[in-house]
Amino acid sequence: MPRLLTCIVAEHSWPHLIFATVICLLGSLLTVRLFSRVRRTQGLQRFNWLFLSGFVGGATIWTTHFIAMLGFRAPALSGYEPDLTMLSLFIGIASTMIGFTVASMRSRDALVEAGGAIVGLGVAAMHYVGIAGYRVAGDIQWSSVYVICSLIASAGFGAFVTSRVARPTTRFSPVAAALPLILAIVSTHFLGMAGMTIVPDATMSVPREILSVGVMTSLVGAVMIIILLLGASTYIIDMQSTEAAVARYRHLSLHDPLTNLANRSALNEHLATATKNTHEIGRNVAVLCFDLDRFKEINDVHGHAAGDAVLRAIGERLAKVMQKGQFAARVGGDEFVVVMRDHAGRSEARSIAQRLLDEIERPVEWNGQSLSVGSSIGISSFPDRARTVDDLLSQADVAMYRAKATAGSSICFYDPSMDEAARERSALAIEMREGLKKGEFELFYQQQNDTVTREVLGFEALLRWKHPTRGYISPAEFIPIAEKTGFIMELGEWVLRSACVEAASWKNPLTIAVNVAAQQLADSRLPQIVHQILMETGLAAARLELEITESGIIADHGHALNAIRRLKALGVKVAMDDYGTGYSSLSTLQSFPFDKIKIDRAFVDGVVTNKQSAAIVRSTLILAQSLDIPVLAEGVEREEHVDFLRREGCLQVQGFLFGKPMPRPDIEAFVNADNTVAAGGPAVAAKTDAAA
């Protein structure tokens, strides 16, 4: 110990030691930062980070050592041999790269520490090879105790470096890993120098070709500049890439991919901010809610491609007319919301509403045809009418329906008397219950096709209600009422039972999939109900596939996961429906054992013309392939869709391109023909959601 203190205090120049310490500190922090990036990347990018971390780490080790050596007060004339000096630099970089490569191969086993020990021993190897290139007019003698201690210290601290990065105990562990790297470098140098004794010999001379202290200072300075430049550029590239990725992810998560308007999540964030501090004089918020009249007819007559063209055009027009303090969002299907902050009163709200109507009613040109839609706008305000954000949105929605029902009025402000509409919806809920008893509900079927052979793989069954006086009522109208009143539980069980009875009667044992509403999934009895229906109908569990949306998962993640596991224990398959439209698709796929992913049609239609939609679909297919989960794409309307999906590896599709929904008699040739696919094959899905 006295010898070690003497080596540090008396045999080294303090300015050089301080300089070496600064380089060691900065270089070590940068090295562990880069190594942390290695463990979070794959492929060529991982190799790049390995190279950078190994080069910066090895150069830091070498630079720290030789700056300290420049401050070493030798008792005789000394210098440095070029070949061994450069060899020591190579050893430092190579051993650091090799050690980090070994440590990054596994996440939990001893290879992590083994790789760190290689890095530490590389520090020692660099030191002693560098000392071998140190030429002094005298005889160098070594203490084996100090040499062995330096080897143990370097290996031990090196192993601790990679252990802290790979097994962090706190959020600061990756940064704190720089400390043992510093200790590995410093302890190796000083223990090694303490074990070295120089006995001057006047008869010995220093060769002329060795590098002088001045040359070494220039060389070390150049290496230091390289380290700083590499570190600066790496941080800048990493920071910019991360910021760009975060910004893009946030944009995608808060915007509708079809219209590029804000989505429901962004609307909720905006309203939460807008309604704060509204008690101040002049601070108020108005919400304009509207959807598109005659939009369903455009979809039915011209297909969803035409409908999406109308939505894109409306979205572009809304974005152009928005002024300061105004905010537009698409919250579903053909539903839009505009928010006005600090508006002057009804006159200003009516003015912007009329401007919106003028833009909406302008015809949309599509494939040589002129498509026209109308709209009715409902308006409510905060805080004079509504007291909460939910009230604000629901009141504007009520006012919109009043505007639709009132002849000659396309703009309507909310009034409490409009609650009569709620009573009308209650009446429709009663009629639904009676309709179910009278057999007014039925299932239609739509083809599902193979993207390569184009053969029919199965069907998706869509729920329909044929009202005795109103005719067929859209699921978009009665499903929300069923969900709000709780009737969805009874209706969903009827769909499940009817679909299983139907499938059990087919000659060809095709798989049948049934959509499960959020309320059904929240019911702890669901697995028991499914098991009972399977027993009663005689349908094999392996033929049943339940489709679940993220809205049914996000409310109670733990309960949903338990329910899905119980269902799979019965032998039932579980699919993720409408993938990409929820709140946490990636984390959901990681947590839940899904057997299939269904990509929502909103993304599929834009794969040819919209880079965002194409990127989302492509990323989904890559993710699904890595997780070994089959994918079915909905809403395929054009040949370009099929070509894109086939190239990207999607095996199953459905949409108007292959056929519209058909009643039960029209699928007889598929479910009872002798040459149809065998058991365990394609799916038939029964939906009860509004999107059906």
C-alpha positions in Angstrom: 0.0 0.0 0.0 2.8 2.6 0.8 4.4 1.8 -2.5 1.0 2.4 -4.3 0.5 5.8 -2.7 4.1 6.8 -3.5 3.5 5.8 -7.1 0.4 8.0 -7.3 1.6 11.0 -5.3 5.3 11.2 -6.0 5.9 9.5 -9.4 3.2 11.1 -11.5 2.6 14.7 -12.6 -0.7 15.9 -11.1 -1.7 18.0 -14.2 -1.3 14.9 -16.4 -3.3 12.8 -13.8 -6.2 15.3 -13.8 -6.2 15.4 -17.6 -6.2 11.6 -17.8 -9.0 11.5 -15.2 -11.2 13.8 -17.3 -10.6 11.7 -20.5 -11.3 8.5 -18.5 -14.5 9.9 -17.1 -15.9 11.2 -20.3 -14.8 8.2 -22.4 -16.2 5.7 -19.8 -19.6 7.4 -19.7 -19.7 7.4 -23.5 -18.6 3.7 -23.7 -21.3 2.3 -21.4 -23.9 4.5 -23.2 -22.9 2.9 -26.5 -22.8 -0.6 -25.0 -26.4 -0.1 -23.7 -27.4 0.7 -27.3 -25.8 -2.6 -28.4 -28.1 -4.6 -26.2 -31.2 -2.9 -27.6 -30.5 -3.4 -31.3 -30.2 -6.3 -33.7 -28.6 -7.1 -37.1 -26.3 -4.6 -38.9 -27.3 -1.8 -36.5 -26.1 -3.9 -33.6 -22.7 -4.4 -35.3 -22.4 -0.7 -35.8 -22.9 0.0 -32.1 -20.5 -2.8 -31.2 -17.8 -1.2 -33.3 -18.4 2.3 -31.9 -18.5 1.1 -28.3 -15.4 -1.1 -28.8 -13.4 1.7 -30.5 -14.4 4.4 -28.1 -13.8 2.1 -25.1 -10.5 0.9 -26.3 -9.3 4.3 -27.3 -10.4 5.7 -23.9 -8.4 3.0 -22.1 -5.3 3.6 -24.2 -5.5 7.4 -24.0 -6.0 7.4 -20.3 -3.0 5.1 -19.8 -0.6 7.1 -22.0 -1.6 10.5 -20.7 -0.8 9.2 -17.3 2.5 7.7 -18.6 3.4 11.1 -20.0 3.2 12.4 -16.5 5.3 9.5 -15.1 8.6 10.8 -13.6 11.1 8.2 -14.7 14.5 8.2 -13.0 16.2 8.1 -16.3 15.8 9.1 -20.0 12.8 7.4 -21.5 10.7 7.2 -24.7 8.2 5.0 -26.5 8.7 2.4 -29.3 6.2 3.1 -32.1 5.3 -0.6 -33.0 4.5 -1.8 -29.5 2.8 1.5 -28.7 0.4 1.2 -31.7 0.0 -2.5 -30.9 -1.2 -1.7 -27.4 -3.9 0.6 -28.9 -5.0 -2.2 -31.2 -5.2 -4.6 -28.2 -7.3 -2.1 -26.2 -9.8 -1.7 -29.0 -10.0 -5.3 -30.1 -10.4 -6.7 -26.6 -13.1 -4.2 -25.8 -15.0 -5.2 -29.0 -14.6 -8.9 -28.3 -15.7 -8.5 -24.7 -18.7 -6.5 -25.5 -19.7 -8.9 -28.2 -19.6 -11.8 -25.8 -21.5 -9.9 -23.1 -24.2 -9.0 -25.6 -24.8 -12.5 -26.8 -27.0 -13.5 -23.8 -29.2 -11.6 -21.4 -29.0 -13.4 -18.1 -26.3 -16.1 -18.0 -22.6 -15.9 -17.1 -21.5 -14.8 -20.6 -22.4 -11.3 -19.5 -19.8 -11.2 -16.8 -17.4 -13.3 -18.9 -17.5 -10.6 -21.6 -16.8 -7.9 -19.1 -13.9 -9.9 -17.7 -12.4 -10.0 -21.3 -12.7 -6.2 -21.4 -11.0 -5.9 -18.1 -8.2 -8.3 -19.0 -7.8 -6.3 -22.3 -7.1 -3.2 -20.1 -4.3 -5.1 -18.4 -3.0 -6.5 -21.7 -3.0 -3.0 -23.2 -1.1 -1.7 -20.2 1.7 -4.3 -20.1 2.2 -4.3 -23.9 2.4 -0.5 -23.7 5.0 -0.8 -20.9 6.9 -3.2 -23.1 7.2 -0.4 -25.7 8.4 1.9 -22.9 12.2 2.4 -23.4 14.2 3.7 -20.4 17.9 4.0 -19.7 17.8 1.4 -17.0 16.6 -2.0 -15.9 12.8 -2.6 -15.3 12.0 -5.0 -12.4 8.5 -6.3 -11.6 6.7 -7.2 -8.4 4.5 -10.3 -9.1 2.1 -9.4 -6.3 1.2 -6.1 -7.8 1.0 -7.6 -11.3 -1.4 -10.3 -10.1 -3.5 -7.8 -8.2 -3.8 -5.6 -11.3 -5.0 -8.6 -13.3 -7.6 -9.5 -10.7 -8.8 -5.9 -10.4 -9.1 -5.4 -14.1 -11.1 -8.6 -14.6 -13.3 -8.1 -11.6 -14.2 -4.5 -12.4 -14.7 -5.3 -16.1 -17.2 -8.1 -15.2 -19.0 -5.6 -13.0 -19.4 -3.1 -15.9 -21.3 -5.5 -18.1 -23.3 -6.9 -15.2 -24.6 -3.4 -14.3 -25.6 -2.7 -17.9 -27.3 -6.1 -18.5 -28.9 -6.4 -15.1 -29.9 -2.9 -14.1 -31.3 -2.5 -10.6 -32.3 1.2 -11.0 -32.9 3.5 -14.0 -29.4 4.9 -13.4 -27.6 1.5 -13.5 -26.4 1.8 -17.2 -24.8 5.2 -16.4 -23.4 4.0 -13.0 -21.7 1.2 -14.9 -19.1 3.8 -16.0 -17.7 3.8 -12.4 -16.4 0.2 -12.4 -14.9 0.8 -15.9 -13.0 3.8 -14.6 -11.8 1.7 -11.6 -10.7 -1.0 -14.0 -8.6 1.4 -16.0 -7.2 3.3 -13.0 -6.5 0.3 -10.8 -4.8 -1.6 -13.5 -2.5 1.4 -14.3 -1.5 2.3 -10.8 -1.1 -1.3 -9.5 0.9 -2.1 -12.6 3.1 1.0 -12.2 3.5 0.4 -8.5 4.8 -3.1 -9.3 7.4 -1.7 -11.7 10.8 -0.5 -10.4 13.3 1.2 -12.7 17.0 0.8 -11.8 19.0 3.4 -13.8 21.9 2.2 -15.9 24.2 4.8 -17.3 25.6 2.3 -19.8 22.2 1.9 -21.5 20.9 4.4 -24.1 17.5 5.1 -25.5 17.2 4.3 -29.3 16.7 7.2 -31.6 13.6 5.8 -33.3 11.5 5.8 -30.1 8.7 8.4 -29.8 9.5 11.5 -27.7 7.2 12.9 -25.1 6.2 15.7 -27.5 5.3 13.3 -30.3 3.3 11.2 -27.8 1.5 14.3 -26.6 0.5 15.1 -30.2 -0.6 11.5 -30.9 -2.6 11.2 -27.7 -4.2 14.6 -28.5 -5.2 13.4 -31.9 -6.8 10.2 -30.4 -8.6 12.3 -27.9 -10.1 14.5 -30.6 -11.3 11.4 -32.5 -13.0 10.2 -29.4 -14.7 13.5 -28.8 -15.9 13.7 -32.4 -17.1 10.2 -32.4 -18.9 10.7 -29.1 -20.5 14.0 -30.3 -21.7 12.6 -33.6 -23.0 9.4 -32.0 -25.0 11.4 -29.4 -26.4 13.7 -32.0 -27.4 10.9 -34.4 -28.9 8.9 -31.5 -30.7 11.9 -30.1 -32.1 13.0 -33.5 -33.2 9.5 -34.4 -34.9 8.9 -31.1 -36.7 12.2 -31.2 -37.8 11.6 -34.8 -39.1 8.2 -33.9 -40.9 9.4 -30.9 -42.4 12.3 -32.8 -43.5 10.0 -35.6 -45.0 7.4 -33.2 -46.9 10.2 -31.4 -48.2 11.6 -34.7 -49.4 8.1 -35.8 -51.0 7.4 -32.4 -52.9 10.8 -32.4 -54.0 11.0 -36.0 -56.4 9.1 -38.2 -54.4 7.4 -41.0 -57.1 7.9 -43.6 -57.8 11.7 -43.3 -54.7 12.7 -41.3 -57.0 14.6 -38.9 -56.7 14.1 -35.1 -58.3 11.0 -33.8 -60.4 10.4 -30.6 -57.3 10.2 -28.3 -56.0 13.5 -29.6 -59.5 15.0 -29.2 -59.7 13.9 -25.6 -56.3 15.4 -24.9 -57.3 18.7 -26.5 -60.6 19.0 -24.7 -58.9 18.2 -21.4 -56.6 21.1 -22.0 -59.2 23.5 -23.5 -61.6 23.1 -20.6 -59.1 24.0 -17.9 -59.5 27.4 -16.2 -62.7 28.2 -18.2 -64.0 30.0 -15.1 -61.9 33.0 -16.3 -63.9 35.8 -18.0 -64.3 35.1 -21.7 -62.9 31.6 -21.6 -65.3 29.0 -23.0 -65.3 26.0 -25.4 -67.8 25.0 -28.1 -68.0 21.6 -29.7 -69.5 21.0 -33.2 -70.4 17.4 -33.8 -71.4 16.1 -37.2 -71.4 13.0 -39.5 -72.1 12.6 -43.3 -75.6 12.2 -44.7 -75.9 9.7 -47.6 -72.4 8.3 -46.8 -73.8 4.8 -46.4 -75.4 4.9 -49.8 -72.0 5.8 -51.4 -70.4 2.8 -49.7 -73.2 0.4 -50.7 -73.4 1.6 -54.3 -69.8 2.4 -55.2 -67.8 0.4 -52.6 -65.7 1.4 -49.6 -63.0 2.9 -51.9 -65.4 5.6 -52.9 -66.4 6.2 -49.3 -62.8 6.6 -48.3 -62.2 9.0 -51.1 -65.0 11.1 -49.7 -63.6 10.9 -46.2 -60.2 12.0 -47.3 -61.6 14.9 -49.3 -63.7 16.1 -46.3 -60.6 15.8 -44.0 -58.5 17.9 -46.3 -61.2 20.6 -46.5 -61.7 20.7 -42.7 -57.9 21.1 -42.2 -57.9 24.1 -44.6 -60.8 26.0 -43.0 -59.5 25.6 -39.4 -58.4 28.9 -37.9 -56.6 29.9 -34.7 -58.3 28.3 -31.7 -60.1 25.7 -33.8 -59.4 21.9 -33.8 -60.8 19.2 -36.1 -60.9 15.4 -35.4 -62.3 12.3 -37.0 -63.7 10.2 -34.1 -65.1 7.2 -36.1 -66.6 6.0 -39.4 -68.0 9.2 -40.9 -68.1 11.1 -37.6 -66.2 14.4 -37.0 -65.8 16.9 -34.2 -64.6 20.5 -34.3 -63.6 22.3 -31.2 -63.7 26.1 -30.8 -61.8 27.8 -28.0 -62.7 31.3 -26.6 -65.5 31.8 -29.1 -67.6 34.9 -28.8 -71.0 33.3 -28.8 -73.7 31.6 -30.9 -73.2 33.8 -33.9 -69.5 32.8 -34.2 -70.3 29.1 -33.7 -73.1 29.2 -36.3 -70.7 31.0 -38.7 -68.1 28.3 -38.5 -70.8 25.6 -38.7 -72.1 27.1 -41.9 -68.6 27.3 -43.4 -68.1 23.6 -42.6 -71.4 22.7 -44.3 -70.5 24.6 -47.4 -67.2 22.7 -47.6 -68.8 19.3 -46.9 -71.6 19.8 -49.5 -69.2 20.5 -52.3 -69.1 17.4 -54.6 -66.1 15.0 -54.5 -64.8 13.8 -57.9 -63.9 10.1 -57.9 -63.2 7.9 -60.9 -65.1 10.3 -63.2 -68.1 10.4 -60.9 -69.4 13.3 -58.7 -70.2 12.1 -55.2 -72.2 14.4 -52.9 -72.9 14.2 -49.2 -74.6 16.4 -46.7 -74.4 16.9 -43.0 -76.1 18.1 -39.9 -74.2 19.8 -37.1 -74.9 19.8 -33.4 -73.4 22.3 -31.1 -72.9 22.5 -27.3 -70.7 24.7 -25.1 -68.7 24.5 -21.9 -69.2 25.5 -19.2 -72.6 27.2 -19.7 -74.4 24.0 -20.9 -72.1 21.1 -20.2 -70.2 20.6 -16.9 -67.8 17.8 -18.1 -66.1 16.9 -21.3 -68.3 13.8 -21.6 -71.4 15.9 -21.3 -70.0 18.3 -23.9 -69.6 15.6 -26.4 -72.8 13.8 -25.7 -74.9 17.0 -25.8 -73.4 18.0 -29.2 -74.2 14.5 -30.4 -77.8 14.9 -29.2 -78.1 18.3 -30.9 -76.8 16.7 -34.1 -79.5 14.1 -34.2 -82.1 16.8 -33.5 -80.7 18.7 -36.5 -81.1 15.6 -38.6 -84.7 15.1 -37.5 -85.7 18.7 -38.0 -86.7 19.6 -41.5 -84.9 22.6 -43.0 -82.4 22.8 -40.2 -78.8 21.6 -40.6 -77.4 23.4 -37.5 -78.8 22.9 -34.0 -77.7 24.1 -30.6 -78.2 21.8 -27.6 -81.2 22.3 -25.4 -82.3 20.2 -22.4 -85.5 19.4 -24.2 -83.6 17.3 -26.7 -83.3 14.6 -24.1 -86.4 13.3 -25.8 -84.0 11.7 -28.2 -82.7 9.5 -25.4 -86.3 8.2 -24.9 -86.5 7.4 -28.6 -83.3 5.3 -28.3 -84.8 3.6 -25.3 -87.9 2.7 -27.4 -85.6 1.2 -30.1 -83.9 -0.8 -27.4 -87.3 -2.3 -26.4 -88.0 -3.1 -30.0 -84.7 -4.9 -30.2 -85.6 -7.1 -27.4 -88.9 -7.9 -29.0 -87.3 -8.4 -32.3 -84.9 -11.0 -30.9 -87.8 -12.9 -29.5 -89.7 -12.7 -32.9 -86.7 -13.9 -35.0 -86.0 -10.6 -36.7 -82.3 -11.0 -36.4 -80.3 -13.0 -38.9 -76.7 -13.6 -40.1 -75.2 -12.7 -43.5 -71.9 -14.1 -44.8 -69.0 -12.6 -46.7 -66.2 -14.5 -48.4 -62.6 -14.8 -47.0 -60.1 -15.6 -49.7 -56.5 -16.8 -50.1 -54.2 -14.0 -51.5 -52.3 -16.5 -53.6 -54.8 -18.9 -55.0 -57.8 -16.6 -54.5 -59.9 -19.6 -53.4 -62.6 -19.1 -50.8 -61.2 -20.0 -47.4 -64.3 -19.2 -45.3 -66.8 -16.5 -44.4 -67.4 -13.7 -42.0 -71.0 -13.7 -40.8 -72.5 -10.2 -40.2 -75.4 -9.6 -37.9 -78.5 -8.0 -39.5 -81.8 -6.7 -38.1 -84.8 -6.7 -40.4 -87.3 -4.4 -38.6 -91.0 -5.1 -39.5 -91.6 -1.5 -40.5 -88.2 0.1 -41.1 -86.6 -2.7 -43.0 -83.0 -3.5 -42.5 -81.4 -1.3 -39.8 -77.7 -0.7 -39.9 -75.7 -2.3 -37.1 -74.0 1.1 -36.7 -77.4 2.3 -35.4 -78.6 -0.5 -33.1 -75.3 -1.9 -31.8 -74.4 1.3 -29.8 -77.8 1.3 -28.3 -77.5 -2.4 -27.4 -74.1 -1.7 -25.8 -75.4 1.3 -23.8 -78.5 -0.6 -22.5 -76.7 -3.8 -21.8 -78.7 -5.7 -24.3 -75.5 -6.6 -26.1 -75.0 -9.4 -23.5 -78.2 -11.2 -24.6 -77.7 -10.3 -28.3 -74.1 -11.5 -28.2 -75.0 -14.8 -26.6 -77.7 -15.3 -29.3 -75.1 -14.7 -32.0 -72.7 -17.1 -30.4 -75.3 -19.8 -30.0 -76.8 -19.4 -33.5 -73.4 -19.4 -35.2 -72.4 -22.6 -33.3 -75.7 -24.3 -34.2 -75.3 -23.3 -37.8 -71.6 -24.4 -38.0 -72.4 -27.8 -36.3 -74.9 -28.5 -39.0 -72.5 -28.0 -41.9 -71.2 -31.0 -43.8 -67.7 -29.4 -44.0 -66.3 -28.8 -40.5 -65.1 -25.2 -41.1 -63.9 -23.0 -38.3 -66.4 -20.3 -37.2 -65.4 -17.1 -35.5 -67.7 -15.0 -33.3 -67.1 -11.4 -32.2 -67.1 -10.8 -28.5 -68.3 -7.4 -27.2 -66.4 -5.6 -24.5 -69.2 -6.2 -22.0 -69.2 -9.9 -22.8 -65.5 -10.2 -22.2 -65.9 -8.3 -18.9 -68.4 -11.0 -17.7 -66.6 -13.6 -15.6 -69.2 -16.2 -16.8 -68.1 -16.0 -20.5 -65.9 -19.1 -20.5 -68.6 -21.0 -18.8 -71.2 -19.8 -21.3 -69.0 -20.7 -24.2 -68.4 -24.2 -22.8 -72.1 -24.8 -22.3 -72.9 -23.7 -25.8 -70.2 -26.0 -27.3 -71.7 -28.9 -25.3 -75.3 -28.2 -26.3 -74.5 -27.7 -30.0 -71.9 -30.4 -30.3 -69.5 -28.1 -32.1 -65.8 -29.0 -31.5 -64.0 -26.3 -29.5 -61.1 -26.3 -32.1 -63.6 -25.0 -34.7 -64.6 -21.9 -32.6 -62.6 -18.7 -32.9 -63.6 -15.7 -30.7 -62.7 -12.2 -32.0 -61.8 -9.6 -29.4 -61.1 -5.9 -29.8 -58.8 -3.8 -27.7 -61.7 -1.9 -26.3 -62.7 -5.0 -24.5 -59.1 -5.5 -23.1 -58.0 -2.0 -22.0 -60.7 -1.5 -19.3 -59.4 -4.4 -17.2 -56.2 -5.9 -18.5 -55.9 -8.5 -15.8 -59.4 -9.8 -16.1 -59.3 -10.0 -19.9 -56.0 -11.9 -19.8 -57.5 -14.4 -17.3 -60.7 -14.8 -19.4 -58.7 -15.4 -22.6 -56.5 -18.0 -20.9 -59.6 -19.9 -19.7 -61.1 -19.8 -23.1 -58.0 -21.2 -24.7 -57.9 -23.9 -22.1 -61.2 -25.1 -23.6 -59.5 -25.4 -26.9 -61.1 -22.3 -28.4 -59.0 -19.9 -30.6 -58.8 -16.2 -29.8 -58.2 -13.5 -32.5 -57.4 -9.8 -32.2 -60.0 -7.9 -34.3 -59.6 -4.4 -35.8 -55.9 -4.3 -35.1 -54.3 -0.9 -35.1 -57.4 1.1 -34.1 -57.0 0.7 -30.3 -54.7 2.2 -27.7 -51.9 -0.3 -27.0 -51.7 -2.8 -29.9 -48.0 -3.7 -29.5 -48.2 -4.2 -25.7 -51.4 -6.2 -26.2 -49.8 -8.6 -28.7 -46.9 -9.1 -26.2 -49.2 -9.9 -23.3 -52.1 -11.9 -24.9 -51.8 -15.3 -26.6 -53.7 -14.5 -29.8 -54.1 -17.0 -32.6 -54.8 -14.5 -35.3 -54.6 -10.8 -36.1 -57.3 -9.0 -38.2 -56.0 -5.7 -39.7 -58.7 -3.0 -39.8 -60.0 -2.0 -43.2 -59.2 1.7 -42.5 -55.5 0.8 -42.9 -55.8 -1.6 -45.8 -57.5 0.8 -48.2 -54.7 3.3 -47.9 -51.8 0.9 -48.5 -51.5 2.0 -52.2 -51.8 5.7 -51.8 -51.0 6.5 -48.1 -47.5 6.0 -46.9 -48.6 5.9 -43.2 -51.2 3.2 -43.9 -48.7 1.1 -45.9 -46.1 1.5 -43.1 -48.6 0.4 -40.4 -49.8 -2.6 -42.4 -46.2 -3.6 -43.3 -45.1 -3.3 -39.7 -48.0 -5.3 -38.5 -47.2 -8.1 -40.9 -43.6 -8.2 -39.9 -44.5 -8.2 -36.2 -47.0 -11.0 -36.7 -44.6 -13.1 -38.7 -42.0 -12.7 -36.0 -44.6 -13.8 -33.4 -45.8 -16.6 -35.7 -49.4 -15.2 -35.7 -51.5 -15.5 -38.9 -53.0 -12.3 -40.3 -56.2 -11.5 -42.2 -56.7 -8.1 -43.8 -60.2 -6.7 -44.0 -61.7 -4.2 -46.5 -59.9 -5.4 -49.7 -61.6 -3.6 -52.5 -59.1 -3.4 -55.3 -56.5 -5.6 -57.1 -53.8 -3.3 -55.9 -54.7 -4.2 -52.3 -54.3 -7.9 -53.0 -51.0 -7.4 -54.8 -49.6 -5.3 -51.9 -50.7 -7.8 -49.2 -49.5 -10.8 -51.1 -46.0 -9.2 -51.6 -45.9 -8.4 -47.9 -46.8 -11.9 -46.7 -50.5 -11.6 -45.8 -52.2 -14.9 -46.5 -55.9 -14.1 -46.0 -58.1 -11.3 -47.2 -61.8 -10.3 -47.5 -63.7 -7.4 -49.0 -66.0 -6.3 -51.8 -63.5 -7.3 -54.4 -64.5 -10.9 -53.8 -68.1 -10.5 -52.9 -70.7 -8.7 -50.8 -72.3 -10.3 -47.7 -74.8 -13.1 -48.7 -77.7 -14.8 -46.8 -77.4 -18.4 -45.6 -78.8 -20.1 -48.7 -76.2 -18.5 -50.9 -73.3 -20.2 -49.2 -74.7 -23.7 -49.5 -72.1 -24.6 -52.1 -69.3 -23.8 -49.8 -70.4 -25.3 -46.5 -72.0 -28.6 -47.8 -70.1 -29.3 -51.0 -68.0 -32.5 -51.2 -64.9 -30.8 -52.5 -64.7 -28.0 -49.8 -61.7 -27.7 -47.5 -61.3 -30.1 -44.7 -61.7 -29.7 -40.9 -59.6 -27.2 -39.0 -59.5 -24.9 -42.1 -60.8 -21.5 -42.9 -62.8 -19.2 -40.6 -66.4 -17.9 -40.5 -66.8 -14.9 -38.3 -70.0 -13.6 -36.7 -69.8 -9.9 -35.7 -72.0 -8.0 -33.3 -70.0 -4.7 -33.4 -71.1 -1.5 -35.1 -68.4 -1.9 -37.8 -70.2 -5.0 -39.1 
